[in-house]
Structure formats: structure tokens, C-alpha cells
Amino acid sequence: MTKYILVSGGVVSGIGKGVIASSTGLLLKTIGLKVTAIKIDPYMNIDAGTMRPQEHGEVYVLNDGGEVDLDLGNYERYLDVTLSRDNNITTGKIYREVIEKERRGDFLGKTVQIVPHITNAIQDWIERVSKIPVDDTNEEPDVCIVELGGTVGDIESAPFVEAMRQFQFRVGHENFALIHVSLVPDLHGEQKTKPTQTTVHALRGLGLLPDLIACRLIVQKPLEPDTKAKISMFCHVAPEQVIGVHDVSSVYHVPLLLQSQGIVDYLTKRLNLGSIELTKEMKDRGVSLERRWRELTKRQERVYDDVTIVLVGKYTDMKDSYMSVIKALEHSAFRCHRRLILKWVDSSALEPDTQVTEPAKYHDAWKAVVSADGILVPSGFGWARNVCGFAGATSTEFEAETKHPIIIFMPEISRTHMGGTMRLGLRPTVFQPESEKWSKVRKLYAGAAKIWERHRHRYEVNPAYIDKLTESGLALIGRDEKGERMQVLELPNHPYFVGLQAHPEFCARPLNPSPPFLGFVAAASGQSVLTEQQEYQMENFRPPHPEGSMISEEELRRGETPPPGKEVVLSSEQ
């Protein structure tokens, strides 16, 4: 029987449920268990694909093209697993599924209601997805972490809370535990418990009893013993069931903070995890994972040299918009033994018009850019204008009738439907044969002729301009399997000038950095030749995504989501 751990939140949203859920899963993997994760987002959107980054943060892309909540990025990074679009549940998905059943007559004329039909659909979805293998063992997970987005008491969360109340009886007490994350404000040095008391009382009134209360403190000050005792007394839990989660030097220390407070021992006893038979291989994997994670955090604390990276972007006011980029840079900085100093520059601040309207902002932006060790542009333009001499060259996204449409709308992409109609998910890139001798980016992939990375885009380099771009010195060394789409570019004889159509940040892992990001940070650190440790990393780089896990082009064009359980394969023609 799969063990389920529900992570809920109270008082306010955005206090770190995702990191706590991921850290809990990581700790369970250190004892040899196989772990998967599900995120519940109680909004009506089908997925996160059409939501503004300023409102929702990054849209994280999965192997199968699923556009999901950024917390699934946390799960994949911490647990080193490959999830699917079904691992992200939304109200829109659940209601669509139930309504489609009603339209087919599956309910045999019954009145369709929130209870039991919606709540049953939620429970069925969780139980089905929790059984899907997500790692290289290809075996059913032992534990499923379920994170409930938002806060307990929200109107939109009510059906999910009721579904989980029922679910605890469906799977049995020994197979269901609840971690409730609550804010403990620190006001003038005094830790206030009333918000936590209130949210726990509300949770209990809805029929869910917390097994662990994770007290989130937005200060670098641990939970005080008196505060823990007070929460224990008024929230009807034992003192060992109250966990303090204060700010630490980095989120990678959170698993060790939880471990030091006995969370693994408590969950082992509460869920009878000792009854799960583990092979010696899985136990050894767990021991190795814990050792490597501790080495990662210790190495981070011993770093004294900095590397300064400037990120020039459009959504710099909402840094969660680039969450995976930040994490990919952090992972690479760890491997290069550097402390990452990340500076943010709004791309509009670099424009000549800003020099007139906001001169201080203009000069500060350019000062940051020219003093950086490396510059990362999540999407960039300008090359064709300055080197090829195509005056006014731009993307048709900004100017439909431009004289030089260097970037064009992909012909097969829908112009009327936004959701799920981009070129999405895991895609292959084939390197041009001549790149093997000199390409830095290809070397970072250990010289592989074909690589796999995740994509999310509607626009591409105009094939009509390829010859002119290459004649000017820009090497377009990576293309799709048909050789038509430009997917990797590199400037020869440059320390590191690389561009990818794909988003390699979605493949980055703390213990398995993304190759192009590692090369970028290494070059920015002045490491013109990769260190022996980095060379070993490249030779042993294990892409976290298996080949062939992709939805078809036809489904993308129609904006369709494959039905649950459908196996989807990337054909050679796609």
C-alpha cells in the first residue's frame, strides 16, 4: 500500500510548503524509499501555461509538455524524478474530467454534485498517479507527497480538503499523515503562536488532524522551546510533533534542518515505514544520497570566491519568474566552487530612451552589465542588426510586417488557442558533424551527437536567414532531427557565447548540474578549462529525462491533453 503524506498550509500562502514537501521526500529517499509527489492547485485554470509570470511565477515544463506549477520543479530537483502533467492537479482539470463523464452519461442520470463526485474524482486521481513510476527503477513509488496549494479555509480549497478528509479513511490511518505548515510571526523578538493555533483549529474543524506542525519563521532564529511547548499544548500535539523551520543560509539546508528534529524517525513510526521491504541496492542508494547532499551543503559553506552573473530579463520584478534559471546557476556555482552573486537588470533599462527618462536607472543597469563575470539573457535579440547590418531586424512577435523577420511564428502552432499549443516538452537536438572538433557546448554534453532538452516556445529562427547568419560568423550547430529548426548556436573563438532554443534549466539538479549552465558559470569563473571534477561530471552526466517521453505534434497543434494513462512517444518524423 502506498504511503501518503499531505502537506497543507495555513495563515498565508508562499511560506515554503513546496520546499518542505520536497525536503521531506528527499529525506525519505535517504532511507531507501521510492518517492513521488503531486501538487494540488485550487484554481480554475487547466494548467499554468496561460498565467502571467508576474502573477504566478515561473511556468515549469515537464517531459510530456505539461505546463505546471513551479513547485513541481522543486520536486524534480530534490527527488531527482521525472513527473508528468498529471502530477499537477487543478480545479479546472477535475471539473473538466467530471463534466466530460456527465456528458457521456457515465453517471447514469444521477445528479452530479461536489460530494461525492468531485471529491471522488480527486481521490481517484491521486491514487492513480501515485502508482506511476517516476525514477530509473521503473517501480511503483513507496511514498507519495501531496501538497495542497493555498491556505486552509480558502473557498476554492474546500473540495480538496474534504476529499483528503475522506481519503485518510480510504487508505487507512497507517498510510496517511498530515504535515501542516503555519507561519509563526516574530514581532519585536517575540514569537507569536496565535495564528498557528487558529489555523490548526480550523483544520481540525474540517476533519483533518495534523501529525506534524511545521512552524515557519521568516527570521534566522530557531523556534524557541517555550513557543514549541505552547503550540503543543494548544494544538493538541506532542512536543516532538512541532518542527521549527527558520531561515537558513540556503534552501538546500532545509532537509538537514528537518532531519535534525527527528522528522524521519517520527514518520517511520507513524506510517510504519519499516514494513516496506527494501533491497540492499535501494538502501545503499539512500546512504549515498545523504552523503552527497551533506557534501553539497558543506561545500557551499566553504566557498569564498564569488562569480557575478547578471540576468537581463523582462520579468525581473518577479524573480520567481526565473526560478529554474536561478537554481541551475546555483547548482553550477556549487560545482565550480564559487559563491553566486546574481544581479538583476530590467532589459528596458538598457534602452537609449531610458537614458533620457531615467538616467540613473540607465547608468546603474549598464554598470552592472559591464562589470559582470557573465551575462545571461533568458531571451535575446540584436545580433542580426549589429553584425549582419539588417537595420530594424526584429521578431514578428513585436512587429508583424518587419522588413527583416529574423524570428518568426512557427507555422504549425495555433494562433487562436493559447493553452498547450506551444512547442512543448522533451525534444531532441542533433549537432552538426563539424562541431565535434571545436564546440564548447557539445563538449559539455560529453561529445554526444544528439541531446534531449525541454522546450517551450512559439517562435523560432527564420530558416530564410540561416545562411546570412552563419556567413557572419554565428555557428548554428544544433538542429532538430529534420535539420530545419535552429536549436543551438555558438560563437567560435569566444570564451563562452552560447544560445539554446530549449530550456536546459528544467533539467538541472543540485547533484547533477545542467551542462550548458555549468560551462557558462565555469567560463565566468575564469576556468577556461574544466576542472577534473567537472570533466568527470560531463563524462558521467545523466540526463534526467528518458528519450521518447513526449506528446505528439498533432496533439500539440490541437492543444489536447492525452487521457490518463496514455503512453506518448516521440516518433522519428517529429
N, C-alpha and C positions, 0 to 999 in steps of 0.2 A: 504494500500500500504506500503510495506517495505521501510524504510528509509535507504539510503546507504551513507556511509562516506568513501571516498577514501583517503588513506594515501600514499603519494608519497615522494620521496627523491631526493635531489639534491646535487651537489658538490662532495661528496664522499659517499660510502656505509658504513654501520656499525656504524652509528651515533645515533642509538636508535629509529628507526621507530617502531620497534616491541613493545618496552616499551611504547612509546607514543600512539600507536594504542590500546594497552591493557589498558592503563590508561584511555584513552577516553571512552572505552567500560565500564570500571568499574564505572566511574562517571555517565554514563547514567543508569547503573543498580541502582545507589543510588537514582535515582528519580523514580524507579519502573519499568523501561523498561526491556524487554527481549532482550538480545544481543547475536549475533553470530559473527563469524569472518572468513575471508578467506585470505589465503596468496598466492600471485602470485609469483612464482619463474621463471624467464625467461631463464632457462637453458634447454637443450635438454634431460637431464635425465628424465626418467619416474617418479622417486622419489629419495629421498636422500639415499636410502638403500645401494647403491654401492659406495658412495662417501667417500673419506678418511677423518677421523676426523680432521687431520691437515689442510685440505683444507676448509672444510665446517663446522666444529664444530660438535656438537652432532647430532646424528640421533635420533629424538624423535619418540616414538612408541605410536600409538593410540589403542583404544579398538579393532578396526576391523583389526588390524595388519598392518595398514598403517605406512610406514617409511617416515617421513616427516621432514620438516624444523624445527629447534629448536624454531622458533617464535611461532609455534602452542603450544608449551609448555607454553610460556608466556600467550597466550590467555586462555588456560585451567586453568592456575593457577590464573590469575587475575579475570576472568569471572566466574570461578567455573562451567564450562560447559564440555560436552563430545563431542568432534568433531570426524569427520570421515576422511578417506583418501581423500574424495572429497573436503574437506575444504582446501586442498593444491593443487593449480593448477600449472602445469609446462608446458613449451612449448612442451615437449615430450608427455604429456597426450593429449593436444589439437590437435597436429598434428596426433597422432595415431587415435584419435576419428574421425577426418575429413577424413583421408585416408581410414579407415575402411568403412565409409559411401560411399566413392567414389568407393571402390572395390565392394560394394553391389549394386551399381547402384542407390543409393538414390538421386543423383543429376541429374538423367535423362539425362545424356550425356553432361551436361554443363561443361564449362572449370572451374576447381576449382582454386580459387585464394585466396590470403591473405585477400583481401577485395572483396566481403563481407563474404566469407565462414569461414575463420579463425576468423575474428572479431565477426561474428555472433555466432560462437561456444563458444567463450569466454563469450559473454554476456549471452547466454542461460545457460551456466554452472553456472555463478554467480547467475543468477535469480533463478535457480532450487535449488541450495544448500542453498541459503539464506532463503528458506522457511522451511528447515528441523529443527524440534525441537531439542534443544541441552541441555535442562535442565530438572529438575524434574517436571516442569509444563506440559511438553509434548505439548506445544503450539508453534505456529509459531512465530519466533522472530519478534520484532518490528524494530530492527535496525541491519544492517549488516555492520561491519567494514571490508573494503577490503584494504589490504596492498600490494602495488606494490613493489617487491624487486628490488634491484639495484638502479640506478640513472636515472633520466630523461635525454634522449639524447643518452643512450646506444642503439646500433643497435638491440640487442636482445629484448629490451623492446618495440620497436616501434609498433608491432602489438597490444600489450596490451594497450599502451597509446591511440592508435587510437580506439580500442574497447571501452575504457572508455569515449573517446570524444563522440562517438555515444551513449553510454549507458546513458549519462546525459539527452539526449533528449528522449530516450526510456522511462525512468521512470519519467521524468519531473523535472523541476527546484526545486520544493519544496521537492523533495525526494532524492536529490543528493547534497552532499557537499564535498569539497576537502580540506584536510589539507596537506600542503607541508612542509616537514621538510628539513631545509637547515642549513649548517654549517656556523657559524659566528666566524671566527678565532679571537683570542685575541693575537695580536702581540705587545709585549712590553707594555702591558696595554691599547692598542688601539683596539677597536672592529671594524673589517673590514666588510663592507657591500657589497663590490663589488661582491664576489662570489654569494651571495644571489640574488642580482639584476640580475646577468647573468642567473642563473638557473630559476628564475621566468620568465624572458623574453623568455627563451627557451620554458618553459612550456606553456606560453600564445601563442607563435607561433604555438604550436601543437594543440591549440584549447581548452585548459583547463585553467580555471581561478581559482586561489586559493582563498578559502574563509577564511582560516586561514594560516598564515605563522608561523610555529614553529621554532624559531631560536635556534639552538643547540650550546651551548657554552661549550667547554671542559675545563672549569675552574669553580671554586666555586665563581663566580662573576656574579650577575644578569645582564640582558640586561639593558643597560643604556637608559634613556629617549631620549637622542639625537640620539642614534642608532635606537631606535624604530621609531622615527619620520622620520629619513632618509629612512628607509626601507618602511615605509608607503607611503612616497612621491614618491619614485622611483619605487615602485612595485604596485602602483595604488590600495592600500587597505587602509581602515581606521585604525587609531592607535590601536583601540580595536581588530583588526584582526591580530595583530602582538603579538605573545606569546613568551616569553623567557623561555628556558629550559636549565638552567645551572646545573652543577654537584651539587648533594645534598648528604647527608650522606648515603643514600641508595636508591635503585630504588623504594622502597615502599613509598617514599615521593613524587614521581613524580605526582601521581594523585592529591594530595593536592596542589602541586605547580601549576598544570594546573587549578584546581578549583579556586584558589585564584585570577587568572587572568581572570575569567569570561567565561571560555570556555563552561560551561554548559548553561549559560544564552544565549550566542551567538548561540549555536547550537539549543537550544529550539526555539528561534525566527526564525533562518534561515530555519529550517526544519519543523517548525510548529508542534513541538513535543507535544504541549498542546492539539492537536486534537486527540491524541491517548487516548482512554478510558482505565483507569487503575482501577483495583479493589482495595479495601482497603487493601487486603492482600498483593498485589504487592507493594503498597506504603509503607506499614509497613516493608516489606522485605528490601526495599531500605533504609529506615531510619536506620534499624538495621545494614545493611551492612556498611553504612557510619560510624556509631558509633563504630562498631568493628574494622574497618580499622584505624580510628583515635586512638583507644586504642592501636592497634598494633604498630603504629609508635611512640606513646608516650612512650609505654613500652620499645621500642627499645632504645630510648634516655636516659632512666633512668637506664639502665643496667650498672653495674660497674664490676661485676665478670666475668672473662674470662673462656672459655673452649677451650683448644688447641687440634685440630684434625689434624692428619697427613694423607694425602691422598697419598697412594703409588700406582702409576699407570704407564701406558705405554705412555700416550699422555699428560704428564704434561707441555710440551712446548706450548700446545694449550689448555688453560684452558676451552674454550667453549666446548671442547670435553666432559666435565663432568658437563655441565650446570645444569641439573636437580638434580644431586647429590649435587651440591653446594646449590641450592635452598632448597632442602629437609633438609640439615643440618642447613641452616639459619632459616627455619620455626621452627625446633625443638629447636634451641637455644633460639629463642624468647619465646617459651612456658616454657623453663627451666630457664628463666630469666638470661641468660648468653650471653656474647658477644663472637661471634665465631671468633677464631683465627685459620685460615686454612693455614697449611703449605703443600708444595708440594714436594714430593720425587719421582724422577725417579727410577722405580724399578731396572733398570740396575745398578744404583749407589750402590746398596746394595750387589752386587755380589763380591766374592773374587777377581776376575780378576781386578775389578776397583781399589781395594786397591793397586795393583801393578802399574797400568797405570795412575790412577788419585787419589792418596792417600787423597788429601784434600777433593775432592768430596765425596769419600767413607766415611770419618770420619764425614763430615757435615751431610750426609744422615743418618748415624746411630745415631748421636747425636739427630737429630730431632725425629727419631723414638722412642728412649728410653726415651725421655723427654716428650712425648705426653701424653695427658689425654686419648686419644682414637685413634685407628688406623683403617682406612677404606681402604680396598683393593677392587677396582671395580671388579677384578678377581684375584684369588689367587691359589697358588699351594704349595706343600711341606709337607703337613700333613702325607701322606702315607709313605714318605721316612723317616721322622724323628721319628715317633711313631710306625708305623707298621713294619718298617725295610725293606720296599721294595726298595732296592737300585736302583736308576735311574728311579724310577716311574715318569711318566710324562703323558702328553696328546698326543694323536695321531695327534693332530694338529701340534705338533712340531717334533715328531718322530714316523713315521708310524709303524715301526717294534719294538717298545719298548717292553722290557720284561714284564713290568707291566703297561699296558694301563689303568690307573685309570680313565682317561677321554676319551670318545670315540665319534666318529661322529654318530649322530642319524641316525638309519637305513633308515628312510623314507625320509630324506632330499636329495634334488638333489645335485649331485656332479658336474654337468655341468653348471647349471644356478644359478647365484648369486642373482639376484633381486627378492625379495619377496618370497624366498624359505626357510627361517629360520622357526623355531617355533616362531610364532609372535602373539602379541596381548594378549587380556584378556584370562586368563586361571585359572582354579580352583586348589586349593591345599587343600588336606584333611589331617588333623592332625591325627596322631596315637593316639588311645584312652589313652594310658598310659601317654601321655604328659600333660594331663589336670591337673595333680596334681602338677607338678613342672616347666613346661616350662615357661620361661620369655616371649618369643616371642608370645606364644599363649595367655598369659595373656594380652599382649598389644593389641591383637585383641578381647578383652573382652571375652576370652574363647571360641570363635567361633570354631565349628568343621570343617568348610570349609571357606576358604577365596579366594578372587579373586584379582590377580595382573597381570600386563602386562609382557610379556616375549619377549626376543629377543636373540635366541641362536641356534647354530648348534650342539653343543657338550653337553654331559651330563655325569653324574657319571656312570661308568660301573657297571651294575647290578651284574656282577660276583664277584665284590669286596665288596658288601654291608655288608655281614656277617663279614668279616675281619675288616672293618672299625668300625662297631658297637661293635665288641668284644674289640676293642682298647679303647673304651670309648666315641666315637663320636656318638651322638644320631641323627639319620636321622628321624626326627619326622614328616615331611610333604612330602606327595607324591601326584602324580596325582590321578585322580579318579579310575584308574585301579590298583593303588598301585605299579606300575612298575618304575616310574620315581622319582628320589630323588629331592625334590624341596625346602626343608627347613632343615637345620642342626643346632644343638646347642650343646654346651659343658656344661653338667651339672656341678653344683658347681663352676661355673665361674661367675664373676661379669657381664659379657656380652660378650659371644663368639657366634655369630650368623651368619649364611650364608644363602642366598636365591638365588635360581636359577633365580627367577623373578627379575624385576627391580622396586622395590616399589617407587623409586624416581619419576617415572612417575605419581604416584597417589598423590603426596604431594601437599598441598595447603597452602598458608600463614595462613589462618584461620582454617585449618584442617590438621595438620601435619601427615606425614606417621607414622604409629605405630612402625615399626621396627627402623626407624631413631630416633623417639622420645625416645624410650627405650635406644638406643645407646648413644645419647647425654646426657640423664639423668644419665646413669651409669658413663659416662666420667666426669660428673659434680659432682660426688660423691653422687648423690641422689640414694642410693641403694633401697629406697622405693619411689615410685612415689608420688609426692605431691598430695594434694586433688584436685587441679585444673587439674593435669594430669590424675588422676584417672577418673575424670568427663569426660575428653576428650576421654579416651578409652571407657568408657561405652556408650558414645554418638557418637563415631566415625562413620561417614557416608561415606562408600566407594564411591568415585566419579564416579564409573563405574557400571552400572547395569549388573546383570547376563545375560548371553546369547547373548551379542553383540559381535559376533566373526565370522570370516570366517571359513570354513570347512577345515579339514586336507587335503582333496583331492585337494582343490583349492591351498592350500599352496604348496603341492607337485608339482603341475603343474606350480606354480608361476603365477597363474592367478589373475587378479583383477576383483571382482564382477562388473557387469554392474551397471550403475547409478540407484539408487532407489531400488536395490535388498535387501530384508531383509535377513540377515545372522544369523544363530542360531547355538550355540554350542550344539551338541547332547550329551547324556549321554555316548555314546560309544567313544567320542572323548576326 
